[in-house]
Amino acid sequence: MSILSRRAFLAASAAVAAWPALAAPLGNADIAIVGAGAAGIAAARRIAAARRRCVLLEAADHIGGRCVTDTRPFGVPWDRGAHALHTIDINPIARVARQTGLDVYPAPPGQRIRIGRRYAREGEMEDFLAAVVRANRAIGEAARKNDIPSAQALPKDLLDWRQTVEFMLGPYGCSKDLTEVSAVDFAHAVEHDSDAYCRQGMGALIAKLAEGLPVQVGAVVTRIDLSNRSNVEIETTRGRLTARGVIVTASTGVLAAGKIRFLPDLPKRHLDAANSLRLGSYDRIVLELPNNPLGLDRDDLVFEKAQGTRTAAMLANVAGSPLVTVDVGGKFGRDLAAKGEAAMTAFALDWLDELFGADLRKTVKRTAATQWNNEPWVLGAVAVASPGGQPARRTLMDPVRDRLWLAGEAVHETLWGTLAGAWESGERAAEAALKKFGLLAEPREPASTPQRRRR
């Protein structure tokens, strides 16, 4: 399934009618930015606010990075990647979203749990929530002593809720099984509560925030030359650019794969850090189910009491539409996605049939599925630290030769895996670059990092 095109996007909603202006042919800039996702857009907005010239170089044919809204094949918007703003009371995007005119609304609180073909009763929900609290607390306590796989820290008394807790905290929460997740990294993360959705799509919101910025789509950066002490030479498939400095927001998957050549090579410590923050797997299967055959409310979030790793999360009637999304992640999700869209759709239908007993094959209309592991300029989902790898996030914050700064959700110690983390890291990188080159009109405090909440 192709990514949202400009024409399809404009047809979807008049609220996002304005599109970022394409930049003039490449030449000179104060600061160049590689990647037009949330981090790149945040960096460009900060540089533009300082009245300095920047250019956004995006390899794909669209902006948004891992946050893209599609309208095909359903004629209504759905998010291929990031769908929620977390912790909206401290979320920097939530603050600027009010200026866009788009409909950003609070997500319904909580979730529902299916046990077989019925919903969990009140007492069962209390047991489940208590198990989640114990699991979070145990990982946090283990992290204070040593960095071990998060799965090893789980308490023994989770009993028959263990598989559900492991899915929610692991594949669903951070795109990797807890056996692959650093307990320290997990414990540092800000809790994802008080979510908000965008009716037009979260990708539409991010695109709206890029209005007026000088974006060059389809500009694949092939080489970044840092050997000259006075400037940076950047080669792309659209031409060559000279800048004082460069902010690279490419995913750790792209960096580790060597898709961008650096001259001289990136320091080994930065490459090792990228490898310690390899992307997990998270994909979305979308079903069009007219007339609400599952009898669910708008944006109902549903899990099951899992019996193994073959499980998923469902969001029903997305933004009031007839769309139902089934999200899979971790090793099971990666293996399933590798089998292709047909296998993914078959799993989603079988899984829902098992939970609701409805023969959805008779009612489902059109379907779609994402393949983020195969997106050439992403190569996965969330950058999660492997056990012992949490310090890699701090390493990626260090500039290279005082000319290159890295940014993105991977480059945030507490908001990794979120749009807010990507946005803040982009602002920080821009602030550091502007300060380094004496381009700030007046002193400005860097974006503050929220205090970690107890899970």
N, C-alpha and C positions, 0 to 999 in steps of 0.2 A: 504494500500500500504506500503510495507516494505521500510525501510531506505536503502540508498545506501550501498551495500556490498563492501568489498575490491575488489573482483574479477570484479564486474560490474564497479566499479570506475576506475580500471586500464584499463579496456577495453575501457572506454569512451575517454580517452585522454592520450597519451604518455607523455604529459607535466607534469602529476602528477604521474609519474611512481614510484617515491620513496615514501615510507610510513614511518610514525614515527616508530622507533624501539621499539618493545615490551620490557618492562623492565624485568630484572631478577626477580626471586622470591622475594617477599617482605622481607625487612630486616630493615635497618636503612637509614635515609636520614637527611640532614640538615633541609630541609623544604619540607613538603608534600603539594600537591595541589589537592583539590577535585573538579573535573570537568574539562574536556578538551574542553571547548568552547574557544571563543576568549580571555576571561579574563584569563583562566587557561593557555592557550598557551603563552600569553604575559608574565605572571608571570614566567613560566618555562624558557622562553628565557632569561629573565633578570637574573634569578638565574644561569642559565648555563653560561651566560656571565661573572658572578662573579666567575666562576669555583667552584661552590658549588653543592653538590648533591641534586637533587630533584626527586620526582616521581609524575606523573600525574595519578590520580585514577579516571577513568571514568565509571559510572554505566552502560551506554548504550553500545551497541556493535559497536559504531562508535564514531569518534571524531567530534567536531564542535559545539556541543550544539544546539542552535537555528539557526545555519548556516550550512546547509547540502545540498550538491548537489546530485541529484539522476539521474540515466540514464534510469530507468525503468518507464513506459513500452515503451518509445518512441525511445530508442537507441541514444538519444542526451541528453546532460545535462540540467537539470532545477533545480532551487533552491527551496527547500521545505520551507525555512525560509528566512532569510535576503538575499536580492538580490543586494543591492546598498551600495556603500561607499558614505557617505554624506560629504559635505564641503571638497572636496579632497585637497584643498590648505592647510588645517591645519590638515588633517587626518593622524594619525600616521601609519595606515595600508597602506595607499597610498604610503607612503615613502618607506616602506620595500617591497611593492608589486613589485617594479621595479626589485628586485633581483630574483624574482621567474621564470621569463621567460614566465609567462602567459600573455594573451592578456587582459589587463585592459584598457578600453577606455571610453571617456566621454559619458555620456548619452545625448540624444538629449534634448535641452532646451525646457522648457514649456510643455504644454499639449493641447489636443483638447477637446472640449466640444460638445456633441451631444444634440440637442434640438429636441426631437421627432426623426424623421428620417433624420435630416439634421445637418450639423455642425453649430456652433454658428458663426454669422457674426462678422466682426471686431468690430463694436460698442457694440455688446453683450459681446464679450470677454473683452472689456474695462470695461464694467459695472461689470462683474464678478470679474475681478482682483481688481477693486476698492472696491468691497464688501469684498474681502479677506483682503485687507489692513485695512479697517475700523474695521473688526472683530479682527484682531491681535492687532491693536492699542487699542481697547476698553478693551480687556482682560488684556493687559499690564497696562493700566491706573487703572483698578479695582484692580489689584494685588498690586499696591503701597499703597492702602488704607486698603484692607482686603482680606483674602483668602476665596473666594466664589467659587461655581461651575462655570466653565468657561462659560457654557451656559447662566447663569444669566447676564453675562457681555456683551453679544452680543448686538450691537446696534439695534434699532427698524427699521431702514431704509434698512435692507437687502432685504426686500420684498420677491419676488419669487426666490431669490438666497439663501435664508436662509438654506434650506435643503441641498443644494450642499455644501455650506460653512461649515455647521455643519459636514457633512460626511468627507470632506477633512481634516479638522482640528482635528476631533475626531476619528472615527473608522479607517479611512485610515491613519491619521497621527500618532496616538498613541494608537490604538486598543481599545479605550473606547469611549462611547458617552460623549459629553462635559458636560453633567449633572453630570458625575462621576469624572471629571478631575479638580484638583486644579488649580485655576487661577494663583497662584504663581508658581507652578511647570511648567505650560505651559509657563508663561512669562520668566522663567529662561532658557528655552531650546534654544540652538543655532539653528538658522534657517537651515533647510535641503536644501541647494542649491548646485549647481555645483556637481551633482552626477556622479558616475562612475560605470560601470558594468564590469563583467569579462566574457569573451566569454566561458571559460571552466566552469563557475559557481563560485559564491562567496564562496560556501562551498569548492570547489576545491582549491581556493586561501588560505583559512584559513588552510586547511589540508596541503597544501604545506609549510606553515609557521611553521608547527609542525614537519617537517622532522628532524629526529635524536633525538627527545626528548623522554625521557623514559616514555612511555604511557602504562598504564595497562587498557585495555578496559574490560568491563564486571566485573569490580571490584566495587561492590556496597558497599559504606561505610555505615555501620550499627551503629557504635558508635565512638565518639571522646571523649577521656578521658583527661580532662585538670586538673585533681586533683593533679597530680605530678608537682611540681614547676620546675623540671629540664628538663622535656620532655613531649611530647604528645604521647599517645597511640591511635592508630587508628585501629579499627577492620573492616575488609572487608570480602566479600564473597570469596576473593582470598587469605586471610591470614591476618596476623597482621603486622603493621608497627610502628616503633618508630621514631619520629622526634623531632627536637628542637621546631618547630612551624608548624602551618598548615594554609594554605590559602584556604578558602571555597568559591567556585564560584557558588554554587547551586542557583537556582532561588528563588525568594521570595516565589513563590508558593510551592516549595519543603520545604523550611524552615518553612513556616507557617503550612504546613501539618504534620510537625513532622517526616518526613521520615528519618532524621538523629537524633540519640539520642546523646545528649551531657551530659557529666558528669563533673562537675555539670551542671544543665540546663543553657541554654543561659539566660543572664539577661533579665528581663521582658521588659526593654526598647528596646532591640534589637528585641524581638518577636513582640512587639507592632509596631515597625518600619516596620517589614516585612509585617504585616497585613495592614499597611497604604499604602503599595506599592504593593497591589495585582495585579496579571497579568491580562491584558485585553485579548480579543479574536481577533485573526487575522488568517484567513486561505486562502488557495489558491486552486482554481479549474483550472485544466489545460486541454485544448482541443487541439487535433492535427487536424489542418485545412490545408490540402495540397492545393497548388495552390492559396493561399491568396484570399479566396472568399470575404473578407471584404475590399480588395483594400487598405490596410494600409502599411505604411513604416516600416522598421526595428525599433523595440523598440519604436513604437508610444504609448504614454500614453493617454488613453481616459477616460473621465468621462462623466456623463450625467447631464443635468439640472434636478435634482431629484425632485420628487413630494412627497417624504416621506423617510422613513428609509430603504425601500427595494431597495437598490442601491449598486453599486460596482465600482471598478476601473479595467480597462483592460490594459494589456501590450501586444501589438501585435508583432508577428514575432520575438520572443525573440532571440536576438543575431543572427538574420538571419535565424532562424529555422522556421518550420511550426507550432510552438507552440504558443498558445494564453493563457495568464493567466488572470483569473478573481478573484480579491481579495475582500473578504468580511470581515467585522470586527464589533466590538462593540456588542451590544445586539442582533441586527439582525443576525450578523454573528455567534454568539454563538448559537442562537436558530436554525439557519439553519444547522450548523455543527452537532448539536446534533441529527438531523434527519438522518444523514448518507450520504455516498458518492453519492448514487443515487439521493437523493433530492438536494444535492449541484450541481450536474451536470445538473439536470433538470432546476434549477434556472438559471444557467449560460447560457444555451441554450435559455431559454425563454427571458432572459434579452437582449441578443444579437439580438434575432429575433425582439424584440420591437424596438431596436435602428436602426437596419440595414435592416430589412425587408427581410432578406435572410433565407431560410429554411436550417439552418445549420445542422439539423439532417441528411440530405442527404449527407453532405460532411464530417462531423466529423468522424474521425477514432477512435483513442484510447483516453481515458480520465484518469485523476487521480485527487486526492484531498487530502489535508492534514487534520490532526485532532490533532492540537497542544494541545488542551485542554485535550486530552486523552493520550498524551505522558507522561508516568509515571515519568520521570526524568526532566520534564519541567513544565507541567500543565498550559500552557497558552502562551501568546505572550510577551507583553511589560509591565514592571513594571511602573505603572503610579500612582502618588500620588493622593489619595482622597482629597477632600477639607479639608484644615487644616493639611494635612499630609506631606507637602513638607520637613519640618525639619527631617523627617525620613531618608532621604538620608545621611545627616551629621551624624546621630546616627549610621548608619551602617558602617561608616568609622572608628568608634572608635574600637580599638582592645579589645579583651576579654581576661582578665588575662594575658596580654602581651604574649600570645601564639597563639592566633587565630585572623586572619584578614579575613574580608569578601570582596569580589570583584564581579564584574559583572556590567551589564548595569544599574542595579538599584542603584549602589553605585557610581553614578556620578551626580553632581548637574546640569550640563548644557548639557551633551551629553547622557543623559539617553535615552534608546530605540534604541541605535545605536551600531554598531560594534566598532566604535571609542571610545565610552564611556566605553564599556566592556574592550577594550584593554588598555586604559589608567588606568582604575581602577586596572587591573591586574598588570601592571607595578608598580603602586604606592604601592600596597600591598606587592609586592616582595621587593621593595626598603625599605619599613618600616621594614619588617621582617629581611632582611639582616643587616640593621643598628642596630636593636635591639640586635641581637646576635653577633655583631662585625664581620660580615662576608664580609664586603665590602673591596675590595682591595684598593680602593681609594675613596674619597668623590665624590658624584655625585648628581647633582641637580635633584629633582623629576620632573616628567613630568608636564609641565605647562598647566593650564586650559585656553583655548582660551577665549577671551573676547566675550561676547554675542553680536551678531549682531542684528540690528533692523530688525524686520520682514517686 
